[in-house]
């Protein structure tokens, strides 16, 4: 998005995003950590970051 405009052009941004999407199935990573849609359950930032970081060996930048 806009935060990467100083670093990447539009094509680079989407190429990197696509490569990441293909490399890591974030939905599956979260599902394996029992983080799934729920009408009342909520999760903390660290609840979500921890399994992603464990699977990708990188700290995601979530907002």
mmJSON file of the N, C-alpha and C atoms, coordinates in Angstrom:
{"data_MODEL":{"atom_site":{
"group_PDB":["ATOM","ATOM","ATOM","ATOM","ATOM","ATOM","ATOM","ATOM","ATOM","ATOM","ATOM","ATOM","ATOM","ATOM","ATOM","ATOM","ATOM","ATOM","ATOM","ATOM","ATOM","ATOM","ATOM","ATOM","ATOM","ATOM","ATOM","ATOM","ATOM","ATOM","ATOM","ATOM","ATOM","ATOM","ATOM","ATOM","ATOM","ATOM","ATOM","ATOM","ATOM","ATOM","ATOM","ATOM","ATOM","ATOM","ATOM","ATOM","ATOM","ATOM","ATOM","ATOM","ATOM","ATOM","ATOM","ATOM","ATOM","ATOM","ATOM","ATOM","ATOM","ATOM","ATOM","ATOM","ATOM","ATOM","ATOM","ATOM","ATOM","ATOM","ATOM","ATOM","ATOM","ATOM","ATOM","ATOM","ATOM","ATOM","ATOM","ATOM","ATOM","ATOM","ATOM","ATOM","ATOM","ATOM","ATOM","ATOM","ATOM","ATOM","ATOM","ATOM","ATOM","ATOM","ATOM","ATOM","ATOM","ATOM","ATOM","ATOM","ATOM","ATOM","ATOM","ATOM","ATOM","ATOM","ATOM","ATOM","ATOM","ATOM","ATOM","ATOM","ATOM","ATOM","ATOM","ATOM","ATOM","ATOM","ATOM","ATOM","ATOM","ATOM","ATOM","ATOM","ATOM","ATOM","ATOM","ATOM","ATOM","ATOM","ATOM","ATOM","ATOM","ATOM","ATOM","ATOM","ATOM","ATOM","ATOM","ATOM","ATOM","ATOM","ATOM","ATOM","ATOM","ATOM","ATOM","ATOM","ATOM","ATOM","ATOM","ATOM","ATOM","ATOM","ATOM","ATOM","ATOM","ATOM","ATOM","ATOM","ATOM","ATOM","ATOM","ATOM","ATOM","ATOM","ATOM","ATOM","ATOM","ATOM","ATOM","ATOM","ATOM","ATOM","ATOM","ATOM","ATOM","ATOM","ATOM","ATOM","ATOM","ATOM","ATOM","ATOM","ATOM","ATOM","ATOM","ATOM","ATOM"],
"id":[1,2,3,4,5,6,7,8,9,10,11,12,13,14,15,16,17,18,19,20,21,22,23,24,25,26,27,28,29,30,31,32,33,34,35,36,37,38,39,40,41,42,43,44,45,46,47,48,49,50,51,52,53,54,55,56,57,58,59,60,61,62,63,64,65,66,67,68,69,70,71,72,73,74,75,76,77,78,79,80,81,82,83,84,85,86,87,88,89,90,91,92,93,94,95,96,97,98,99,100,101,102,103,104,105,106,107,108,109,110,111,112,113,114,115,116,117,118,119,120,121,122,123,124,125,126,127,128,129,130,131,132,133,134,135,136,137,138,139,140,141,142,143,144,145,146,147,148,149,150,151,152,153,154,155,156,157,158,159,160,161,162,163,164,165,166,167,168,169,170,171,172,173,174,175,176,177,178,179,180,181,182,183,184,185,186,187,188,189],
"type_symbol":["N","C","C","N","C","C","N","C","C","N","C","C","N","C","C","N","C","C","N","C","C","N","C","C","N","C","C","N","C","C","N","C","C","N","C","C","N","C","C","N","C","C","N","C","C","N","C","C","N","C","C","N","C","C","N","C","C","N","C","C","N","C","C","N","C","C","N","C","C","N","C","C","N","C","C","N","C","C","N","C","C","N","C","C","N","C","C","N","C","C","N","C","C","N","C","C","N","C","C","N","C","C","N","C","C","N","C","C","N","C","C","N","C","C","N","C","C","N","C","C","N","C","C","N","C","C","N","C","C","N","C","C","N","C","C","N","C","C","N","C","C","N","C","C","N","C","C","N","C","C","N","C","C","N","C","C","N","C","C","N","C","C","N","C","C","N","C","C","N","C","C","N","C","C","N","C","C","N","C","C","N","C","C","N","C","C","N","C","C"],
"label_atom_id":["N","CA","C","N","CA","C","N","CA","C","N","CA","C","N","CA","C","N","CA","C","N","CA","C","N","CA","C","N","CA","C","N","CA","C","N","CA","C","N","CA","C","N","CA","C","N","CA","C","N","CA","C","N","CA","C","N","CA","C","N","CA","C","N","CA","C","N","CA","C","N","CA","C","N","CA","C","N","CA","C","N","CA","C","N","CA","C","N","CA","C","N","CA","C","N","CA","C","N","CA","C","N","CA","C","N","CA","C","N","CA","C","N","CA","C","N","CA","C","N","CA","C","N","CA","C","N","CA","C","N","CA","C","N","CA","C","N","CA","C","N","CA","C","N","CA","C","N","CA","C","N","CA","C","N","CA","C","N","CA","C","N","CA","C","N","CA","C","N","CA","C","N","CA","C","N","CA","C","N","CA","C","N","CA","C","N","CA","C","N","CA","C","N","CA","C","N","CA","C","N","CA","C","N","CA","C","N","CA","C","N","CA","C","N","CA","C","N","CA","C"],
"label_alt_id":[null,null,null,null,null,null,null,null,null,null,null,null,null,null,null,null,null,null,null,null,null,null,null,null,null,null,null,null,null,null,null,null,null,null,null,null,null,null,null,null,null,null,null,null,null,null,null,null,null,null,null,null,null,null,null,null,null,null,null,null,null,null,null,null,null,null,null,null,null,null,null,null,null,null,null,null,null,null,null,null,null,null,null,null,null,null,null,null,null,null,null,null,null,null,null,null,null,null,null,null,null,null,null,null,null,null,null,null,null,null,null,null,null,null,null,null,null,null,null,null,null,null,null,null,null,null,null,null,null,null,null,null,null,null,null,null,null,null,null,null,null,null,null,null,null,null,null,null,null,null,null,null,null,null,null,null,null,null,null,null,null,null,null,null,null,null,null,null,null,null,null,null,null,null,null,null,null,null,null,null,null,null,null,null,null,null,null,null,null],
"label_comp_id":["UNK","UNK","UNK","UNK","UNK","UNK","UNK","UNK","UNK","UNK","UNK","UNK","UNK","UNK","UNK","UNK","UNK","UNK","UNK","UNK","UNK","UNK","UNK","UNK","UNK","UNK","UNK","UNK","UNK","UNK","UNK","UNK","UNK","UNK","UNK","UNK","UNK","UNK","UNK","UNK","UNK","UNK","UNK","UNK","UNK","UNK","UNK","UNK","UNK","UNK","UNK","UNK","UNK","UNK","UNK","UNK","UNK","UNK","UNK","UNK","UNK","UNK","UNK","UNK","UNK","UNK","UNK","UNK","UNK","UNK","UNK","UNK","UNK","UNK","UNK","UNK","UNK","UNK","UNK","UNK","UNK","UNK","UNK","UNK","UNK","UNK","UNK","UNK","UNK","UNK","UNK","UNK","UNK","UNK","UNK","UNK","UNK","UNK","UNK","UNK","UNK","UNK","UNK","UNK","UNK","UNK","UNK","UNK","UNK","UNK","UNK","UNK","UNK","UNK","UNK","UNK","UNK","UNK","UNK","UNK","UNK","UNK","UNK","UNK","UNK","UNK","UNK","UNK","UNK","UNK","UNK","UNK","UNK","UNK","UNK","UNK","UNK","UNK","UNK","UNK","UNK","UNK","UNK","UNK","UNK","UNK","UNK","UNK","UNK","UNK","UNK","UNK","UNK","UNK","UNK","UNK","UNK","UNK","UNK","UNK","UNK","UNK","UNK","UNK","UNK","UNK","UNK","UNK","UNK","UNK","UNK","UNK","UNK","UNK","UNK","UNK","UNK","UNK","UNK","UNK","UNK","UNK","UNK","UNK","UNK","UNK","UNK","UNK","UNK"],
"label_asym_id":["A","A","A","A","A","A","A","A","A","A","A","A","A","A","A","A","A","A","A","A","A","A","A","A","A","A","A","A","A","A","A","A","A","A","A","A","A","A","A","A","A","A","A","A","A","A","A","A","A","A","A","A","A","A","A","A","A","A","A","A","A","A","A","A","A","A","A","A","A","A","A","A","A","A","A","A","A","A","A","A","A","A","A","A","A","A","A","A","A","A","A","A","A","A","A","A","A","A","A","A","A","A","A","A","A","A","A","A","A","A","A","A","A","A","A","A","A","A","A","A","A","A","A","A","A","A","A","A","A","A","A","A","A","A","A","A","A","A","A","A","A","A","A","A","A","A","A","A","A","A","A","A","A","A","A","A","A","A","A","A","A","A","A","A","A","A","A","A","A","A","A","A","A","A","A","A","A","A","A","A","A","A","A","A","A","A","A","A","A"],
"label_entity_id":["1","1","1","1","1","1","1","1","1","1","1","1","1","1","1","1","1","1","1","1","1","1","1","1","1","1","1","1","1","1","1","1","1","1","1","1","1","1","1","1","1","1","1","1","1","1","1","1","1","1","1","1","1","1","1","1","1","1","1","1","1","1","1","1","1","1","1","1","1","1","1","1","1","1","1","1","1","1","1","1","1","1","1","1","1","1","1","1","1","1","1","1","1","1","1","1","1","1","1","1","1","1","1","1","1","1","1","1","1","1","1","1","1","1","1","1","1","1","1","1","1","1","1","1","1","1","1","1","1","1","1","1","1","1","1","1","1","1","1","1","1","1","1","1","1","1","1","1","1","1","1","1","1","1","1","1","1","1","1","1","1","1","1","1","1","1","1","1","1","1","1","1","1","1","1","1","1","1","1","1","1","1","1","1","1","1","1","1","1"],
"label_seq_id":[1,1,1,2,2,2,3,3,3,4,4,4,5,5,5,6,6,6,7,7,7,8,8,8,9,9,9,10,10,10,11,11,11,12,12,12,13,13,13,14,14,14,15,15,15,16,16,16,17,17,17,18,18,18,19,19,19,20,20,20,21,21,21,22,22,22,23,23,23,24,24,24,25,25,25,26,26,26,27,27,27,28,28,28,29,29,29,30,30,30,31,31,31,32,32,32,33,33,33,34,34,34,35,35,35,36,36,36,37,37,37,38,38,38,39,39,39,40,40,40,41,41,41,42,42,42,43,43,43,44,44,44,45,45,45,46,46,46,47,47,47,48,48,48,49,49,49,50,50,50,51,51,51,52,52,52,53,53,53,54,54,54,55,55,55,56,56,56,57,57,57,58,58,58,59,59,59,60,60,60,61,61,61,62,62,62,63,63,63],
"pdbx_PDB_ins_code":[null,null,null,null,null,null,null,null,null,null,null,null,null,null,null,null,null,null,null,null,null,null,null,null,null,null,null,null,null,null,null,null,null,null,null,null,null,null,null,null,null,null,null,null,null,null,null,null,null,null,null,null,null,null,null,null,null,null,null,null,null,null,null,null,null,null,null,null,null,null,null,null,null,null,null,null,null,null,null,null,null,null,null,null,null,null,null,null,null,null,null,null,null,null,null,null,null,null,null,null,null,null,null,null,null,null,null,null,null,null,null,null,null,null,null,null,null,null,null,null,null,null,null,null,null,null,null,null,null,null,null,null,null,null,null,null,null,null,null,null,null,null,null,null,null,null,null,null,null,null,null,null,null,null,null,null,null,null,null,null,null,null,null,null,null,null,null,null,null,null,null,null,null,null,null,null,null,null,null,null,null,null,null,null,null,null,null,null,null],
"Cartn_x":[0.76,0.0,0.828,0.201,0.797,2.09,2.201,3.401,4.65,4.484,5.646,5.953,5.209,5.386,6.798,7.46,8.817,9.85,9.484,10.422,10.142,8.873,8.489,7.529,7.661,6.631,5.458,4.385,3.171,3.415,4.131,4.396,5.226,6.259,7.091,6.265,5.409,4.566,3.712,3.041,2.159,2.942,4.106,4.929,5.367,5.816,6.246,5.06,3.928,2.722,2.313,2.354,1.983,2.952,4.243,5.241,5.013,4.693,4.425,3.159,2.139,0.873,1.077,1.891,2.162,3.027,3.949,4.89,4.272,3.362,2.805,1.289,0.635,-0.816,-1.188,-1.365,-1.632,-2.935,-3.92,-5.179,-4.931,-4.14,-3.832,-2.987,-2.035,-1.202,-2.086,-3.006,-3.894,-4.858,-5.372,-6.281,-5.573,-4.325,-3.563,-3.339,-3.4,-3.26,-4.633,-5.667,-7.052,-7.547,-7.013,-7.488,-8.362,-9.649,-10.641,-11.789,-12.566,-13.694,-14.606,-15.011,-15.856,-16.72,-17.97,-18.86,-18.503,-17.813,-17.5,-16.025,-15.291,-13.873,-13.067,-12.143,-11.212,-9.793,-8.844,-7.45,-6.63,-5.555,-4.656,-3.716,-3.061,-2.059,-1.03,-0.527,0.502,-0.039,-1.322,-1.93,-1.835,-2.003,-2.0,-0.579,0.265,1.633,2.455,2.303,3.15,3.129,1.969,2.004,2.524,2.258,2.782,4.297,4.803,6.254,6.912,6.28,6.834,6.897,5.88,5.821,6.702,6.806,7.532,8.937,9.224,10.512,10.694,9.576,9.582,8.467,8.688,7.658,6.766,5.475,4.592,4.316,4.121,3.741,2.237,1.526,0.066,-0.395,-1.47,-2.023,-3.43],
"Cartn_y":[-1.167,0.0,1.272,2.286,3.625,3.693,2.884,2.954,2.494,1.785,1.297,2.128,3.19,3.99,4.542,4.823,5.371,4.302,3.036,1.936,1.112,0.852,-0.047,0.641,0.31,0.769,-0.208,0.098,-0.713,-2.168,-2.381,-3.742,-4.514,-3.888,-4.546,-4.915,-3.996,-4.242,-5.494,-5.578,-6.72,-8.009,-7.918,-9.121,-9.675,-8.802,-9.244,-9.792,-9.105,-9.575,-10.954,-11.14,-12.435,-13.522,-13.226,-14.205,-14.615,-13.649,-13.961,-14.802,-14.464,-15.197,-16.649,-16.861,-18.213,-18.982,-18.296,-18.948,-19.372,-18.571,-18.828,-18.733,-19.777,-19.769,-19.277,-17.969,-17.366,-17.901,-18.142,-18.706,-20.047,-20.884,-22.201,-22.07,-21.157,-20.93,-20.541,-19.62,-19.19,-20.3,-21.03,-22.144,-23.181,-23.479,-24.45,-23.969,-22.662,-22.086,-21.863,-22.44,-22.311,-20.869,-20.092,-18.726,-18.741,-18.828,-18.932,-17.973,-17.609,-16.718,-17.291,-16.431,-16.853,-15.664,-15.907,-14.784,-14.017,-14.656,-13.961,-13.997,-14.948,-15.082,-13.947,-13.411,-12.409,-12.873,-12.3,-12.661,-11.397,-11.509,-10.369,-10.303,-9.183,-8.998,-10.125,-10.41,-11.448,-12.84,-13.081,-14.365,-14.599,-13.539,-13.639,-13.634,-12.789,-12.666,-13.928,-14.515,-15.651,-16.811,-17.319,-18.435,-18.032,-16.798,-16.339,-16.258,-15.698,-15.58,-16.959,-17.886,-19.236,-19.923,-19.729,-20.397,-19.738,-18.415,-17.699,-17.286,-17.372,-16.915,-15.41,-14.709,-13.251,-12.671,-11.461,-10.788,-10.005,-10.348,-9.621,-8.212,-7.305,-5.946,-5.841,-5.969,-5.914,-4.584,-4.084,-2.82,-3.022],
"Cartn_z":[0.0,0.0,0.0,0.512,0.491,1.301,2.334,3.17,2.425,1.321,0.572,-0.662,-0.877,-2.094,-2.25,-1.144,-1.213,-1.573,-1.408,-1.6,-2.85,-3.112,-4.201,-5.159,-6.437,-7.36,-7.278,-7.962,-7.846,-8.252,-9.326,-9.795,-8.775,-8.234,-7.227,-5.995,-5.575,-4.406,-4.615,-5.759,-6.0,-6.249,-6.841,-7.015,-5.662,-4.779,-3.449,-2.661,-2.739,-2.046,-2.546,-3.842,-4.414,-3.969,-4.005,-3.571,-2.118,-1.278,0.126,0.254,-0.499,-0.444,-0.861,-1.884,-2.365,-1.358,-0.713,0.198,1.521,2.037,3.363,3.321,3.769,3.853,5.253,5.369,6.675,7.272,6.438,6.935,7.61,6.978,7.548,8.815,8.802,9.987,11.17,10.945,12.027,12.427,11.468,11.773,12.645,12.316,13.11,14.542,14.738,16.078,16.727,16.129,16.614,16.591,15.685,15.491,14.243,14.493,13.42,13.731,12.732,13.003,14.092,14.991,16.106,16.521,16.868,17.182,18.456,19.401,20.654,21.036,20.533,20.881,20.265,21.037,20.517,20.806,20.092,20.26,20.403,21.144,21.302,20.104,20.008,18.957,19.015,20.205,20.341,20.028,20.297,19.931,18.425,17.668,16.209,15.655,16.208,15.703,15.971,17.131,17.525,16.525,16.107,15.155,13.773,13.365,12.073,12.135,13.22,13.388,13.454,14.145,14.253,12.888,12.08,10.775,9.726,9.774,8.719,9.123,10.408,10.959,10.773,10.654,10.516,11.373,11.85,12.624,11.667,11.617,10.706,11.226,10.317,10.677,10.498,11.596,11.565,12.122,11.571,12.066,12.504],
"occupancy":[1.0,1.0,1.0,1.0,1.0,1.0,1.0,1.0,1.0,1.0,1.0,1.0,1.0,1.0,1.0,1.0,1.0,1.0,1.0,1.0,1.0,1.0,1.0,1.0,1.0,1.0,1.0,1.0,1.0,1.0,1.0,1.0,1.0,1.0,1.0,1.0,1.0,1.0,1.0,1.0,1.0,1.0,1.0,1.0,1.0,1.0,1.0,1.0,1.0,1.0,1.0,1.0,1.0,1.0,1.0,1.0,1.0,1.0,1.0,1.0,1.0,1.0,1.0,1.0,1.0,1.0,1.0,1.0,1.0,1.0,1.0,1.0,1.0,1.0,1.0,1.0,1.0,1.0,1.0,1.0,1.0,1.0,1.0,1.0,1.0,1.0,1.0,1.0,1.0,1.0,1.0,1.0,1.0,1.0,1.0,1.0,1.0,1.0,1.0,1.0,1.0,1.0,1.0,1.0,1.0,1.0,1.0,1.0,1.0,1.0,1.0,1.0,1.0,1.0,1.0,1.0,1.0,1.0,1.0,1.0,1.0,1.0,1.0,1.0,1.0,1.0,1.0,1.0,1.0,1.0,1.0,1.0,1.0,1.0,1.0,1.0,1.0,1.0,1.0,1.0,1.0,1.0,1.0,1.0,1.0,1.0,1.0,1.0,1.0,1.0,1.0,1.0,1.0,1.0,1.0,1.0,1.0,1.0,1.0,1.0,1.0,1.0,1.0,1.0,1.0,1.0,1.0,1.0,1.0,1.0,1.0,1.0,1.0,1.0,1.0,1.0,1.0,1.0,1.0,1.0,1.0,1.0,1.0,1.0,1.0,1.0,1.0,1.0,1.0],
"B_iso_or_equiv":[0.0,0.0,0.0,0.0,0.0,0.0,0.0,0.0,0.0,0.0,0.0,0.0,0.0,0.0,0.0,0.0,0.0,0.0,0.0,0.0,0.0,0.0,0.0,0.0,0.0,0.0,0.0,0.0,0.0,0.0,0.0,0.0,0.0,0.0,0.0,0.0,0.0,0.0,0.0,0.0,0.0,0.0,0.0,0.0,0.0,0.0,0.0,0.0,0.0,0.0,0.0,0.0,0.0,0.0,0.0,0.0,0.0,0.0,0.0,0.0,0.0,0.0,0.0,0.0,0.0,0.0,0.0,0.0,0.0,0.0,0.0,0.0,0.0,0.0,0.0,0.0,0.0,0.0,0.0,0.0,0.0,0.0,0.0,0.0,0.0,0.0,0.0,0.0,0.0,0.0,0.0,0.0,0.0,0.0,0.0,0.0,0.0,0.0,0.0,0.0,0.0,0.0,0.0,0.0,0.0,0.0,0.0,0.0,0.0,0.0,0.0,0.0,0.0,0.0,0.0,0.0,0.0,0.0,0.0,0.0,0.0,0.0,0.0,0.0,0.0,0.0,0.0,0.0,0.0,0.0,0.0,0.0,0.0,0.0,0.0,0.0,0.0,0.0,0.0,0.0,0.0,0.0,0.0,0.0,0.0,0.0,0.0,0.0,0.0,0.0,0.0,0.0,0.0,0.0,0.0,0.0,0.0,0.0,0.0,0.0,0.0,0.0,0.0,0.0,0.0,0.0,0.0,0.0,0.0,0.0,0.0,0.0,0.0,0.0,0.0,0.0,0.0,0.0,0.0,0.0,0.0,0.0,0.0,0.0,0.0,0.0,0.0,0.0,0.0],
"pdbx_formal_charge":[null,null,null,null,null,null,null,null,null,null,null,null,null,null,null,null,null,null,null,null,null,null,null,null,null,null,null,null,null,null,null,null,null,null,null,null,null,null,null,null,null,null,null,null,null,null,null,null,null,null,null,null,null,null,null,null,null,null,null,null,null,null,null,null,null,null,null,null,null,null,null,null,null,null,null,null,null,null,null,null,null,null,null,null,null,null,null,null,null,null,null,null,null,null,null,null,null,null,null,null,null,null,null,null,null,null,null,null,null,null,null,null,null,null,null,null,null,null,null,null,null,null,null,null,null,null,null,null,null,null,null,null,null,null,null,null,null,null,null,null,null,null,null,null,null,null,null,null,null,null,null,null,null,null,null,null,null,null,null,null,null,null,null,null,null,null,null,null,null,null,null,null,null,null,null,null,null,null,null,null,null,null,null,null,null,null,null,null,null],
"auth_seq_id":[1,1,1,2,2,2,3,3,3,4,4,4,5,5,5,6,6,6,7,7,7,8,8,8,9,9,9,10,10,10,11,11,11,12,12,12,13,13,13,14,14,14,15,15,15,16,16,16,17,17,17,18,18,18,19,19,19,20,20,20,21,21,21,22,22,22,23,23,23,24,24,24,25,25,25,26,26,26,27,27,27,28,28,28,29,29,29,30,30,30,31,31,31,32,32,32,33,33,33,34,34,34,35,35,35,36,36,36,37,37,37,38,38,38,39,39,39,40,40,40,41,41,41,42,42,42,43,43,43,44,44,44,45,45,45,46,46,46,47,47,47,48,48,48,49,49,49,50,50,50,51,51,51,52,52,52,53,53,53,54,54,54,55,55,55,56,56,56,57,57,57,58,58,58,59,59,59,60,60,60,61,61,61,62,62,62,63,63,63],
"auth_comp_id":["UNK","UNK","UNK","UNK","UNK","UNK","UNK","UNK","UNK","UNK","UNK","UNK","UNK","UNK","UNK","UNK","UNK","UNK","UNK","UNK","UNK","UNK","UNK","UNK","UNK","UNK","UNK","UNK","UNK","UNK","UNK","UNK","UNK","UNK","UNK","UNK","UNK","UNK","UNK","UNK","UNK","UNK","UNK","UNK","UNK","UNK","UNK","UNK","UNK","UNK","UNK","UNK","UNK","UNK","UNK","UNK","UNK","UNK","UNK","UNK","UNK","UNK","UNK","UNK","UNK","UNK","UNK","UNK","UNK","UNK","UNK","UNK","UNK","UNK","UNK","UNK","UNK","UNK","UNK","UNK","UNK","UNK","UNK","UNK","UNK","UNK","UNK","UNK","UNK","UNK","UNK","UNK","UNK","UNK","UNK","UNK","UNK","UNK","UNK","UNK","UNK","UNK","UNK","UNK","UNK","UNK","UNK","UNK","UNK","UNK","UNK","UNK","UNK","UNK","UNK","UNK","UNK","UNK","UNK","UNK","UNK","UNK","UNK","UNK","UNK","UNK","UNK","UNK","UNK","UNK","UNK","UNK","UNK","UNK","UNK","UNK","UNK","UNK","UNK","UNK","UNK","UNK","UNK","UNK","UNK","UNK","UNK","UNK","UNK","UNK","UNK","UNK","UNK","UNK","UNK","UNK","UNK","UNK","UNK","UNK","UNK","UNK","UNK","UNK","UNK","UNK","UNK","UNK","UNK","UNK","UNK","UNK","UNK","UNK","UNK","UNK","UNK","UNK","UNK","UNK","UNK","UNK","UNK","UNK","UNK","UNK","UNK","UNK","UNK"],
"auth_asym_id":["A","A","A","A","A","A","A","A","A","A","A","A","A","A","A","A","A","A","A","A","A","A","A","A","A","A","A","A","A","A","A","A","A","A","A","A","A","A","A","A","A","A","A","A","A","A","A","A","A","A","A","A","A","A","A","A","A","A","A","A","A","A","A","A","A","A","A","A","A","A","A","A","A","A","A","A","A","A","A","A","A","A","A","A","A","A","A","A","A","A","A","A","A","A","A","A","A","A","A","A","A","A","A","A","A","A","A","A","A","A","A","A","A","A","A","A","A","A","A","A","A","A","A","A","A","A","A","A","A","A","A","A","A","A","A","A","A","A","A","A","A","A","A","A","A","A","A","A","A","A","A","A","A","A","A","A","A","A","A","A","A","A","A","A","A","A","A","A","A","A","A","A","A","A","A","A","A","A","A","A","A","A","A","A","A","A","A","A","A"],
"auth_atom_id":["N","CA","C","N","CA","C","N","CA","C","N","CA","C","N","CA","C","N","CA","C","N","CA","C","N","CA","C","N","CA","C","N","CA","C","N","CA","C","N","CA","C","N","CA","C","N","CA","C","N","CA","C","N","CA","C","N","CA","C","N","CA","C","N","CA","C","N","CA","C","N","CA","C","N","CA","C","N","CA","C","N","CA","C","N","CA","C","N","CA","C","N","CA","C","N","CA","C","N","CA","C","N","CA","C","N","CA","C","N","CA","C","N","CA","C","N","CA","C","N","CA","C","N","CA","C","N","CA","C","N","CA","C","N","CA","C","N","CA","C","N","CA","C","N","CA","C","N","CA","C","N","CA","C","N","CA","C","N","CA","C","N","CA","C","N","CA","C","N","CA","C","N","CA","C","N","CA","C","N","CA","C","N","CA","C","N","CA","C","N","CA","C","N","CA","C","N","CA","C","N","CA","C","N","CA","C","N","CA","C","N","CA","C","N","CA","C","N","CA","C"],
"pdbx_PDB_model_num":[1,1,1,1,1,1,1,1,1,1,1,1,1,1,1,1,1,1,1,1,1,1,1,1,1,1,1,1,1,1,1,1,1,1,1,1,1,1,1,1,1,1,1,1,1,1,1,1,1,1,1,1,1,1,1,1,1,1,1,1,1,1,1,1,1,1,1,1,1,1,1,1,1,1,1,1,1,1,1,1,1,1,1,1,1,1,1,1,1,1,1,1,1,1,1,1,1,1,1,1,1,1,1,1,1,1,1,1,1,1,1,1,1,1,1,1,1,1,1,1,1,1,1,1,1,1,1,1,1,1,1,1,1,1,1,1,1,1,1,1,1,1,1,1,1,1,1,1,1,1,1,1,1,1,1,1,1,1,1,1,1,1,1,1,1,1,1,1,1,1,1,1,1,1,1,1,1,1,1,1,1,1,1,1,1,1,1,1,1]
}}}
